[in-house]
């Protein structure tokens, strides 16, 4: 009598609750676009209003410092799973052979990883293949207990070369 039954112990389908391996999304038809017009409410309240005001201050300061090297709100159109999509970055900063994707957040958040590292980085790399792409989250408040799915490091300057996600706490 054979006690080992391979169909029971080695099922072909994944076990319940098993997570598939993380795959990089496949974006197609990627191109720069004119700004997207979003239908938005005119009245933002609370933390959303504060976040948009902080983003505006940061973008204004980066524009004043870097001039034409900083591009505010560039829009990228692309297809994901055959559906048209658009990504509006907070900014791109061109520093010689490097391009920094800038995402501004009022508070350091785990959502920035998917936004910057999974989506924006891949899109910008397709559009600027000869550039070294860096990803930077600029936030007013930083909480070290926020867990991200990959490595990141805090920086104090945009001019020091880095890799992975970089977080700059900027209280302006």
N, C-alpha and C positions, 0 to 999 in steps of 0.2 A: 504494500500500500504506500503510495507517494503522498506525504503530508504537505509538501511544498506545492502550491498552486500559483504559477506565475501570473495568471490573470487577476488574482486577488492581491498579491503582494507587489506587483509591478504594473499598475494600471497604465494604459496608454494615454488617458486623458489626465490633465493636471489635477492635483488634489484640490479639494474645496479650500478656498482662501489663499491658494498659492498665487503669488504675484508674478506676472511675466517680466522678463528682463527689460530694462529701460532701453527704448530705441530712440534714435534721433529722428525727429520728424522729417519728412521729405517735402520740401517746398519746391514748387515749380513756377515758371513764368514770373520770376522776381524782377521788379523794376522800380525805379524812383518814380514818384507820382506828385501831382499837384496836391496841396493840402486837402484833406478830406473834410467835408462839411458834416458835422455831427449835429443831429437835432438834440439840443440840450435845454434844460431848464435854465432860466436866467438867474434863478436864486439858489445858490448853494448855501448850506448851513453847517455849523459846527466844525468838526474836524475836516470834512471835505473842503470847506471854504478856506480853512487855515492851511491845508495842504496845497491848494491851488495858489494861494497868496505866496507861500514859501517858494513854490516852484517858480513863480513869476519873478521873485526877487533873485533867485539863484541864476536863472536864465538871463536876466537883465545884467547882472554883475559879470557873468561869463562873456556876454556880448560886448560889454564895455572893456573888459580886459583883453580879449582875444580878437575882437573885430570880426573880419571875414573868415577867420579860421574856425569860428564857432557857428554852426548852423543850427538854428532853433527849429524844433518840430518838423524834422524831415519825415516824409511819408513814404512808406514802401508798400507797394501792392504785390500780392503773390497769390498763389493757389495752394491750398492744403486739402488733400483728399478731394481734389477736383472742384472745390468750392472757393470762390473769390474771397480774399481777406485783405485787410489793410492793417498796417502797424504804424503808429505815430510815435516816434521816439521823442524824448524830451529834448535831446540835442546830440550833435556829433561834433567833436573837437578834433581838428586835424593838426597834429604836431609832427611835422616832417614825415618820417616813414611810418608813424603810428596814427591810428584813428581811435579815439576814445568814444565809446557809446556811453552817454550820460543819462542816467535815470535818477530823477529827483523824488525823494520820499520824505514826508514829514518825520516819520519814524522808521527805523530799520525794521524790515519785515521779511518773512520767509518767501513771500510772493515774488520778490525781486529775482529770485534764482530762475524760476521758469521764464519769467519775462526777459531777463537779460541773457542768461547763459544758454537757454534752450531755443528761444525764438529769435531775439534781436541779433545775437552774435552770429548765428547761422545765416540769417538774411543779409547782414552787412558784409560778411565774408564772401558771399556769392556776388555781391555788387562791387566790392573792392578787393579782389583777390591778391593784389600786389601789396596791400597794406598789412601791417601788423595790427590786429584788432585787440583793443583792451576794453573791458567792461567796468564801469564805475557807478556805484550807487552813492549819491550825495544825500545825506540825511541830516536833519537837525538834531534828532535824539537817537542815541545808539544804545541798544540793550544787548549785552554780550550773551544773555541766556537764549537768545533766538537761535534755533538750530536750523542750519541750511543743509541741503543734501550733498554738498561738496565743499571743497576748501575755499576759504576766502581770507583776505587779510585787510587790516585797517591801514590806511595810508594817511600821510599828512600833506602830500603834494601830488599834483597831477603830472609833474615833470619827472618823477622817478619811475623808470620802467618797472612794470609788474607783470603778473600773470594771473589767470583765473579771475574771480570776482574781487574787486577792490572796493572798500567802503571808506568814504571820506565823510567824517562828521564835520559839518560846517554850520556854525551858529550865527547866521546873519539875519 
